[in-house]
Amino acid sequence: MYERQPSRTALGAAGYRAAHQLLEGGKVFSDPLARTILGDGADAIIAGLSASPAQQGMRIFMAARSRFAEDCLGVAVSRGVRQAVVLGAGLDTFALRNPYSDFGLRVFEVDHPATQAWKRKRLSEVGLAIPASLTFAAIDFESDDLGHGLLDAGFDPDRPAFFIWLGVVPYLRRSAIAATLRYIASVPESVVVFDYSEPMENYPPERRAEIVALGAYTAEIGEPWLSHFDPDEIAQELRGYGFGDLEDLSMTQIAVRYLGAPAGAPDSGPGGHVIRAARAP
């Protein structure tokens, strides 16, 4: 991300979520505020992310990772978790929709100061109120201490918490990813859901050019991909931090769970993943 500018990939992710509501009827993930938060440019953004049939796969992945994260959060709330942290929130709307506010769920949104200021301005422009259950924490993952920033915002590191970390990991250096996961693992009964991408060399030649082009685009707008993981590698790393319960969904498993694909459907090969990691007792 360019200095003092909001994240353009955050805008793109919000656009894909909004496009999913229109083009797939929110079949995988329902978000009634997805279009609203885009403001006056919503129609143009959605049109730009719907021009090609090839964009459907990205829309489904964006919708599925949010659905998976919020489903897992619901389970955590049912067992008593009352703190949720949305890391790299961008234009995510969960905190505005918070269906668990009556249960006392507090939501902490963490993001780069420039992106967070942009979001707060956008909320004011479109008339979306900031609920009492939401607290903002302006933190740069690459240079700021996550624990200190959350503590200053009122987060209690001695109570269980659920962390949603979507659309961020590929854009961070390994050191920042490791520091974040170590902190999350230090919180009792913590659970984190995040997404990651596989290394370029995992893709067959006929698909690699498409992925390289996408990576080149994000680099051009100032948000290059910095980290990729093999599924076995990230699982081993998570266990090393103390996460004992892992659930990793590939694109094939997303299709089975959310699109009605048969359980024995052929593996679609490498791609994006969304993973849940729960701290071992």
N, C-alpha and C positions, 0 to 999 in steps of 0.2 A: 504494500500500500504506500502511495506517495505521501510524504510528510504533510500533515494537517489536512488531508483529504479523507472523506468517508470511503468505506469499502465498496467498490463497484461489484465485486462478487456477491456481497450481501444483498445488493439491489437485484442482481440476477437471480439469486436463490428465492427471494421474495416474489419475483416475477414468475418463476416456475411454479411456485405454490399457488399463486393466483391463477395462472393458466390452467393448472390441474382442476381447479374448481369449475372453470368454464368448459374445458374440453373433455374432461372425464367425469364431470359432475361431482368432483370430490369423492370419487369411489374409494380411493385408498385412504385419503386424509381430508377430513372436513375442516375448513378454516374460514368461517364467515367474515373475518376481518382481513383476509389476505389481499383482496383487491382494494379495500378502503385505504390501507396503510400506504399503498403506492401513490396515492394522491391523484392530481390532475393528469399525470402522464400514464396512468394505469393501462388504458387501452393500447397505447403505442408500445409500451413495454411488453404486454401480453402478446400482441401481434408479432413483435420481433422474436419472441420465444416460441412461436407456434407456426412459423413459416415453413418449416421442413418437417416431414414425417420422422426424420431421424431424431428430432428433439423430444419425441415422446418418451424415449428411454430415460432421458435426464429428468423429465417431469415426474415420471413414476418413481425414480430413485429419490428425488427430493421429497416427494410426498411420503414415500415409505419410511425414510429415515425419521421424519417427524412423527409419523404414526407410531412407529416402534418405540421411539423415545417416550412419547406421552403415554402409551400403553404401559410401559415399564414403570413410569412415574406413578401411574394409578395404582399399580400393585404395591409400590413402596409406601404410598399414602395410606393404603388399607392396613399396612402393618405398623403405622404410627409415625412415619417420617413427616416432618413439618417444615423442612427447609429444602428448597430447590434452588439450584444455581444454574443459570443459563450462561455458558461461557461463549464469548464471541456471538452475542445474541443477534446482531444485525437488526433486521426488521421482523424478527420472530414475534408472533403475537400471543404466545401462550400466556405470558404474564397478564395480558389484557383480558384474556378469556378465562383465566384461572378457575376451573370448576371446583376447586378444593378450597377456595378462600374461606368458606363457612366452616371448614374443618381447622382453620388456622394455618394453612400452608403459606409461608412467606417465600417470595421469589426474589432472588438477587440476580440482576442482569449485569454481566461483566462484558465490557467491550473496550476497544481502543477509544481514547477520549474524543477523537475527531468523529468517529462513527457514532458514538453515543450521543454527542451533541447534535449531530444531523438527525438522528432518530427522534430525539426529544422535540426538535423543531418541527419535524414531520408530524408527530402526534398532535402538536398544537394546531398545525395548519389544517389537518383533516378532522379535527374536533374529537379526537379520542382521548379520554381522560386517563390520567395515570392513577391506577387504583392504590389504595392504602397498603395493600399487601405487597406492592412492588418497591424495591429499593435498587437504585442504580449504583454501580461501582465502576469508575473509569480506570481501567488497568490495561497496560500494554504487556502482552504475554512475553515479549522478547526482552523487556528491560525492567519491568516492575515485579514486585513480590506479590504473588496472588494471595497468600495467606494474610499478609499485612493489609492488603487492600480490602479483602472481605471482612476482616476483623474490624476495620475502621467503619465499614458499612453496617455493622451490627450482626454479622454472621457469627454463630456460636460453633466453634470448631470441636466442641466436646459433645455435640449432639449429632445424631444421624442426619445424613443429607443425601440428596439425589442431584447428580450433575448431568446436564445436557450440554454436549459439546459437538455441535454439528457444523460442518463446512469450515473448519478451522485447521485441523491437524495437517493436511497437505501443505499448508502455507507457512508452517512453523519449522524451525530448525529442530533437529533431534534433541538438543539440550533443553529447549523450551518445552517440548513435549514431555520429556522425562521429568522435568521439574514439576510440571502440572500434575502428572500422574502420581508422583510421589506425594504431593500435597494431598490430593484426593484420597489416596490410600491411608493418609494419617488421620482422616476423619472417621470416627467409629461407624461401623455398618454402612459405609459409603457405597454408592452405586454410581457408575458413570456409563453413559451411552455416547459413543462418538462414531464418526465415519472415517474411513481411510481408503487410500487407493493402492493398488498393487504396482510394483516396479514396471517400467516400460518393457524390460526384457521378458516379462511374463506373457506379453501379448504376442499372438502370432503376427507375422508380417502383414497380413491383409487388414488387420485392425490397428496395428501400431501407428500407422501414418495419421489416422484420425485422432488418436490420443495425443500424439506429439503436437498436432496442430492446435488442439485444445489447450495444451500446456503452453504453447507459444503465445496464444491469445492472452492467457492470464498474466504471463510475464510482460507482455506488451503494455497492459494496463497497470503495471506496477505491483502485481500480486503473484509472483512466480511460485510454482510448486517447488517445495524444498525437501519434502520427506515422503517416502513411500515405504510400504511394509508388505512382506510376504505374510499370509495368514498364520503360518506356524511361528514366524519370527515375532509377531506382535503378541501372540498367545503366550509365548515363552517370556517375553518382556513383562507382560501384565502379571503373570504368576510370580515373577521375581519381585514385583512391588507388593505382593501380598493379596492380589485378586485371585480368588479360588474358584469362582463360579462365572464361567464365560459362555456367552451365546453370540455367535458370529453369523450374520446373514449375508450370503452372497446374492448376486442378482438372481440366480436360479432359485434360491430359497425365498427371496422376496416375492418372486412370481408365484411360487407355491402357496405362500402364506396369504398374500393379499390380492392375487389376480386369478385364483382358482386353477392354476396350473396343476397337473397331476403330480403326486408325490414322487413318481419315478421319472419325471421329466429330465431329458438330457442336460448335462451341465453346460451352461452357456459360455463357460470359460472365464478368464480373469476380468475383473472390473471393480466397481466400487463395492465396499462392504460397510455395514453398520453393525457395531458390536456392543454388547452389554457386558460390563465387568463389575462384579460385586466383591467387596472386600470380604476375605475369609474371616469368620468369627475369631 
